[in-house]
Amino acid sequence: MEELHKYLNQISPISDKTFSFLAEIFIEKELRKFDYFCKVGTVATKIAFLQHGIVRSFYTNREGKEFNKNFFVAPSIIGAYTSLITGIPNNLAQQTLTNCKIWEADYNKIKQLYDTCPDLERLARIRAEYYFVEKEIREVNLVMLEAKEYYKVFQKQYPTLEQQVPQYHISSFLGITPTQLSRIRAES
């Protein structure tokens, strides 16, 4: 729980009182490799702090091909945000790529604290702004950068991920084939 407190304070300081309210809501859980935190077609109700491990967010097309949208490397916050905010069924799955330790909470209970804990609401706003910026940068990189350049950006953003997840997950994230990724790696 201390790691969650430290992580949140790095985003935006929260009071000890606010954190005591959060501590009552979050529950420690273990997820095994390949477990799902969020599934497609369900309405999300939970959010979690990823204390240990790696999670991928992905969608599957009609032909059954998977496309990785994002990686979450601990420490991080995970959850199906679009579904949480809109109440519509989730379109993206979130699956563990390693064994993970999380602290899970009901999203509505967190939102209920916003009125009495403005520091928590400020933290949530700053986190949402960060995700918006991250999403825009990723979209621009996918369109504007050559695969080799985007691979270098990926390596800076996720310096240890290549040693921890299969190559096909990385190529899917980069929008290239595993063969293209092998060629890029060979040239580097």
Short mmCIF file of the C-alpha atoms (twelve columns), coordinates in Angstrom:
data_MODEL
# 
_entry.id   MODEL 
# 
loop_
_atom_site.group_PDB 
_atom_site.id 
_atom_site.type_symbol 
_atom_site.label_atom_id 
_atom_site.label_alt_id 
_atom_site.label_comp_id 
_atom_site.label_asym_id 
_atom_site.label_seq_id 
_atom_site.Cartn_x 
_atom_site.Cartn_y 
_atom_site.Cartn_z 
_atom_site.pdbx_PDB_model_num 
ATOM 1   C CA . MET A 1   0.000   0.000   0.000   1 
ATOM 2   C CA . GLU A 2   2.958   2.297   0.653   1 
ATOM 3   C CA . GLU A 3   4.000   2.010   -3.004  1 
ATOM 4   C CA . LEU A 4   0.539   3.201   -4.074  1 
ATOM 5   C CA . HIS A 5   0.816   6.218   -1.768  1 
ATOM 6   C CA . LYS A 6   4.261   7.076   -3.134  1 
ATOM 7   C CA . TYR A 7   3.087   6.641   -6.747  1 
ATOM 8   C CA . LEU A 8   0.053   8.891   -6.292  1 
ATOM 9   C CA . ASN A 9   2.123   11.580  -4.552  1 
ATOM 10  C CA . GLN A 10  4.497   11.642  -7.523  1 
ATOM 11  C CA . ILE A 11  1.574   12.547  -9.777  1 
ATOM 12  C CA . SER A 12  0.076   15.129  -7.420  1 
ATOM 13  C CA . PRO A 13  0.406   15.330  -3.628  1 
ATOM 14  C CA . ILE A 14  -2.534  13.979  -1.644  1 
ATOM 15  C CA . SER A 15  -3.111  14.391  2.081   1 
ATOM 16  C CA . ASP A 16  -2.733  11.573  4.572   1 
ATOM 17  C CA . LYS A 17  -6.462  11.903  5.279   1 
ATOM 18  C CA . THR A 18  -7.320  11.390  1.595   1 
ATOM 19  C CA . PHE A 19  -5.002  8.419   1.389   1 
ATOM 20  C CA . SER A 20  -6.622  6.857   4.470   1 
ATOM 21  C CA . PHE A 21  -9.955  6.964   2.594   1 
ATOM 22  C CA . LEU A 22  -8.317  5.313   -0.417  1 
ATOM 23  C CA . ALA A 23  -6.682  2.662   1.745   1 
ATOM 24  C CA . GLU A 24  -10.156 1.530   2.813   1 
ATOM 25  C CA . ILE A 25  -11.214 1.071   -0.823  1 
ATOM 26  C CA . PHE A 26  -8.203  -0.697  -2.380  1 
ATOM 27  C CA . ILE A 27  -7.821  -4.474  -2.059  1 
ATOM 28  C CA . GLU A 28  -4.586  -6.338  -2.758  1 
ATOM 29  C CA . LYS A 29  -4.806  -9.048  -5.426  1 
ATOM 30  C CA . GLU A 30  -2.498  -11.319 -7.394  1 
ATOM 31  C CA . LEU A 31  -3.024  -11.955 -11.100 1 
ATOM 32  C CA . ARG A 32  -1.305  -14.813 -12.877 1 
ATOM 33  C CA . LYS A 33  0.345   -14.517 -16.269 1 
ATOM 34  C CA . PHE A 34  -2.322  -14.268 -19.020 1 
ATOM 35  C CA . ASP A 35  -5.166  -13.392 -16.605 1 
ATOM 36  C CA . TYR A 36  -7.516  -10.638 -17.734 1 
ATOM 37  C CA . PHE A 37  -8.076  -7.486  -15.724 1 
ATOM 38  C CA . CYS A 38  -10.630 -6.163  -18.259 1 
ATOM 39  C CA . LYS A 39  -12.536 -8.184  -20.813 1 
ATOM 40  C CA . VAL A 40  -14.218 -7.064  -24.025 1 
ATOM 41  C CA . GLY A 41  -17.997 -6.704  -23.875 1 
ATOM 42  C CA . THR A 42  -18.284 -6.073  -20.144 1 
ATOM 43  C CA . VAL A 43  -18.905 -2.756  -18.424 1 
ATOM 44  C CA . ALA A 44  -15.851 -1.886  -16.344 1 
ATOM 45  C CA . THR A 45  -16.294 -1.069  -12.668 1 
ATOM 46  C CA . LYS A 46  -12.748 -1.483  -11.315 1 
ATOM 47  C CA . ILE A 47  -9.487  0.380   -11.524 1 
ATOM 48  C CA . ALA A 48  -6.170  -0.832  -10.135 1 
ATOM 49  C CA . PHE A 49  -2.676  0.183   -9.195  1 
ATOM 50  C CA . LEU A 50  -0.219  -2.180  -10.859 1 
ATOM 51  C CA . GLN A 51  2.465   -2.626  -8.204  1 
ATOM 52  C CA . HIS A 52  4.371   -5.410  -9.914  1 
ATOM 53  C CA . GLY A 53  4.267   -6.830  -13.438 1 
ATOM 54  C CA . ILE A 54  3.294   -6.006  -17.017 1 
ATOM 55  C CA . VAL A 55  -0.172  -5.656  -18.565 1 
ATOM 56  C CA . ARG A 56  -1.087  -5.121  -22.188 1 
ATOM 57  C CA . SER A 57  -4.170  -3.398  -23.564 1 
ATOM 58  C CA . PHE A 58  -5.317  -4.779  -26.911 1 
ATOM 59  C CA . TYR A 59  -8.198  -5.196  -29.304 1 
ATOM 60  C CA . THR A 60  -9.021  -8.060  -31.625 1 
ATOM 61  C CA . ASN A 61  -10.324 -7.537  -35.161 1 
ATOM 62  C CA . ARG A 62  -13.064 -9.605  -36.821 1 
ATOM 63  C CA . GLU A 63  -10.486 -12.045 -38.184 1 
ATOM 64  C CA . GLY A 64  -9.192  -12.694 -34.667 1 
ATOM 65  C CA . LYS A 65  -5.925  -10.787 -35.063 1 
ATOM 66  C CA . GLU A 66  -4.790  -8.960  -31.927 1 
ATOM 67  C CA . PHE A 67  -3.381  -5.419  -31.914 1 
ATOM 68  C CA . ASN A 68  -1.575  -4.123  -28.832 1 
ATOM 69  C CA . LYS A 69  -2.608  -0.593  -28.001 1 
ATOM 70  C CA . ASN A 70  -0.604  -0.039  -24.836 1 
ATOM 71  C CA . PHE A 71  1.698   -1.603  -22.286 1 
ATOM 72  C CA . PHE A 72  1.450   -0.868  -18.582 1 
ATOM 73  C CA . VAL A 73  4.657   -1.503  -16.680 1 
ATOM 74  C CA . ALA A 74  4.616   -1.271  -12.888 1 
ATOM 75  C CA . PRO A 75  4.132   1.110   -11.251 1 
ATOM 76  C CA . SER A 76  1.076   2.184   -13.201 1 
ATOM 77  C CA . ILE A 77  -2.695  2.586   -13.089 1 
ATOM 78  C CA . ILE A 78  -4.761  0.125   -15.145 1 
ATOM 79  C CA . GLY A 79  -8.437  0.056   -16.066 1 
ATOM 80  C CA . ALA A 80  -10.818 0.313   -18.989 1 
ATOM 81  C CA . TYR A 81  -11.188 4.093   -18.825 1 
ATOM 82  C CA . THR A 82  -13.648 4.564   -21.680 1 
ATOM 83  C CA . SER A 83  -15.982 1.976   -20.198 1 
ATOM 84  C CA . LEU A 84  -15.513 3.344   -16.667 1 
ATOM 85  C CA . ILE A 85  -16.372 6.877   -17.733 1 
ATOM 86  C CA . THR A 86  -19.171 6.171   -20.220 1 
ATOM 87  C CA . GLY A 87  -20.715 3.030   -18.754 1 
ATOM 88  C CA . ILE A 88  -20.665 1.311   -22.160 1 
ATOM 89  C CA . PRO A 89  -19.190 -2.174  -22.678 1 
ATOM 90  C CA . ASN A 90  -15.433 -2.307  -23.026 1 
ATOM 91  C CA . ASN A 91  -13.820 -2.652  -26.477 1 
ATOM 92  C CA . LEU A 92  -10.271 -3.272  -25.257 1 
ATOM 93  C CA . ALA A 93  -9.007  -6.173  -23.187 1 
ATOM 94  C CA . GLN A 94  -6.296  -5.800  -20.564 1 
ATOM 95  C CA . GLN A 95  -4.266  -8.973  -20.021 1 
ATOM 96  C CA . THR A 96  -1.273  -9.684  -17.836 1 
ATOM 97  C CA . LEU A 97  1.949   -10.651 -19.593 1 
ATOM 98  C CA . THR A 98  3.631   -11.599 -16.305 1 
ATOM 99  C CA . ASN A 99  2.445   -12.496 -12.837 1 
ATOM 100 C CA . CYS A 100 1.181   -9.256  -11.327 1 
ATOM 101 C CA . LYS A 101 0.432   -7.739  -7.959  1 
ATOM 102 C CA . ILE A 102 -2.328  -5.142  -8.035  1 
ATOM 103 C CA . TRP A 103 -4.358  -3.025  -5.652  1 
ATOM 104 C CA . GLU A 104 -7.927  -2.976  -7.001  1 
ATOM 105 C CA . ALA A 105 -10.731 -0.532  -6.194  1 
ATOM 106 C CA . ASP A 106 -14.287 0.187   -7.251  1 
ATOM 107 C CA . TYR A 107 -14.103 3.224   -9.538  1 
ATOM 108 C CA . ASN A 108 -17.416 4.674   -8.310  1 
ATOM 109 C CA . LYS A 109 -16.172 4.641   -4.706  1 
ATOM 110 C CA . ILE A 110 -13.145 6.655   -5.791  1 
ATOM 111 C CA . LYS A 111 -15.342 9.136   -7.678  1 
ATOM 112 C CA . GLN A 112 -17.530 9.567   -4.582  1 
ATOM 113 C CA . LEU A 113 -14.479 10.895  -2.741  1 
ATOM 114 C CA . TYR A 114 -13.973 13.741  -5.234  1 
ATOM 115 C CA . ASP A 115 -16.432 16.071  -3.472  1 
ATOM 116 C CA . THR A 116 -14.740 15.753  -0.098  1 
ATOM 117 C CA . CYS A 117 -11.161 15.225  -1.335  1 
ATOM 118 C CA . PRO A 118 -10.283 17.908  -3.906  1 
ATOM 119 C CA . ASP A 119 -6.658  16.724  -3.873  1 
ATOM 120 C CA . LEU A 120 -7.851  13.357  -5.198  1 
ATOM 121 C CA . GLU A 121 -9.938  14.993  -7.903  1 
ATOM 122 C CA . ARG A 122 -6.919  17.112  -8.910  1 
ATOM 123 C CA . LEU A 123 -4.777  13.956  -9.059  1 
ATOM 124 C CA . ALA A 124 -7.359  12.259  -11.312 1 
ATOM 125 C CA . ARG A 125 -7.454  15.278  -13.624 1 
ATOM 126 C CA . ILE A 126 -3.668  15.395  -13.919 1 
ATOM 127 C CA . ARG A 127 -3.578  11.652  -14.644 1 
ATOM 128 C CA . ALA A 128 -6.266  12.032  -17.332 1 
ATOM 129 C CA . GLU A 129 -4.310  14.887  -18.919 1 
ATOM 130 C CA . TYR A 130 -1.186  12.723  -18.953 1 
ATOM 131 C CA . TYR A 131 -3.032  9.870   -20.679 1 
ATOM 132 C CA . PHE A 132 -4.418  12.270  -23.284 1 
ATOM 133 C CA . VAL A 133 -0.928  13.562  -24.092 1 
ATOM 134 C CA . GLU A 134 0.489   10.022  -24.194 1 
ATOM 135 C CA . LYS A 135 -2.284  8.913   -26.572 1 
ATOM 136 C CA . GLU A 136 -1.720  11.862  -28.910 1 
ATOM 137 C CA . ILE A 137 2.040   11.320  -29.015 1 
ATOM 138 C CA . ARG A 138 1.538   7.635   -29.820 1 
ATOM 139 C CA . GLU A 139 -0.915  8.430   -32.621 1 
ATOM 140 C CA . VAL A 140 1.434   10.999  -34.153 1 
ATOM 141 C CA . ASN A 141 4.408   8.624   -33.872 1 
ATOM 142 C CA . LEU A 142 2.497   5.820   -35.612 1 
ATOM 143 C CA . VAL A 143 1.749   8.070   -38.587 1 
ATOM 144 C CA . MET A 144 4.796   10.315  -38.792 1 
ATOM 145 C CA . LEU A 145 7.767   8.117   -37.885 1 
ATOM 146 C CA . GLU A 146 9.398   5.402   -39.908 1 
ATOM 147 C CA . ALA A 147 9.299   1.992   -38.212 1 
ATOM 148 C CA . LYS A 148 12.982  2.185   -37.253 1 
ATOM 149 C CA . GLU A 149 12.497  5.610   -35.631 1 
ATOM 150 C CA . TYR A 150 9.370   4.474   -33.789 1 
ATOM 151 C CA . TYR A 151 11.230  1.416   -32.518 1 
ATOM 152 C CA . LYS A 152 13.861  3.708   -30.974 1 
ATOM 153 C CA . VAL A 153 11.091  5.735   -29.286 1 
ATOM 154 C CA . PHE A 154 9.634   2.478   -27.971 1 
ATOM 155 C CA . GLN A 155 13.011  1.430   -26.556 1 
ATOM 156 C CA . LYS A 156 13.321  4.726   -24.668 1 
ATOM 157 C CA . GLN A 157 9.751   4.555   -23.361 1 
ATOM 158 C CA . TYR A 158 9.993   0.881   -22.312 1 
ATOM 159 C CA . PRO A 159 13.722  0.188   -21.759 1 
ATOM 160 C CA . THR A 160 13.312  -3.307  -20.246 1 
ATOM 161 C CA . LEU A 161 10.198  -4.567  -22.010 1 
ATOM 162 C CA . GLU A 162 11.978  -6.311  -24.899 1 
ATOM 163 C CA . GLN A 163 13.580  -8.751  -22.478 1 
ATOM 164 C CA . GLN A 164 10.248  -9.522  -20.782 1 
ATOM 165 C CA . VAL A 165 7.626   -9.978  -23.506 1 
ATOM 166 C CA . PRO A 166 7.519   -11.893 -26.806 1 
ATOM 167 C CA . GLN A 167 8.604   -10.080 -29.972 1 
ATOM 168 C CA . TYR A 168 5.156   -10.392 -31.587 1 
ATOM 169 C CA . HIS A 169 3.642   -8.229  -28.828 1 
ATOM 170 C CA . ILE A 170 6.182   -5.503  -29.525 1 
ATOM 171 C CA . SER A 171 5.718   -5.661  -33.307 1 
ATOM 172 C CA . SER A 172 1.933   -5.473  -32.826 1 
ATOM 173 C CA . PHE A 173 2.351   -2.363  -30.676 1 
ATOM 174 C CA . LEU A 174 4.609   -0.776  -33.303 1 
ATOM 175 C CA . GLY A 175 2.200   -1.622  -36.135 1 
ATOM 176 C CA . ILE A 176 4.717   -3.791  -37.994 1 
ATOM 177 C CA . THR A 177 5.211   -7.511  -38.569 1 
ATOM 178 C CA . PRO A 178 7.559   -9.629  -36.436 1 
ATOM 179 C CA . THR A 179 9.748   -10.065 -39.539 1 
ATOM 180 C CA . GLN A 180 10.042  -6.283  -39.946 1 
ATOM 181 C CA . LEU A 181 10.957  -5.971  -36.269 1 
ATOM 182 C CA . SER A 182 13.663  -8.634  -36.663 1 
ATOM 183 C CA . ARG A 183 15.148  -6.715  -39.588 1 
ATOM 184 C CA . ILE A 184 15.106  -3.447  -37.622 1 
ATOM 185 C CA . ARG A 185 16.802  -5.128  -34.669 1 
ATOM 186 C CA . ALA A 186 19.450  -6.654  -36.953 1 
ATOM 187 C CA . GLU A 187 20.239  -3.211  -38.426 1 
ATOM 188 C CA . SER A 188 20.543  -1.551  -35.008 1 
# 
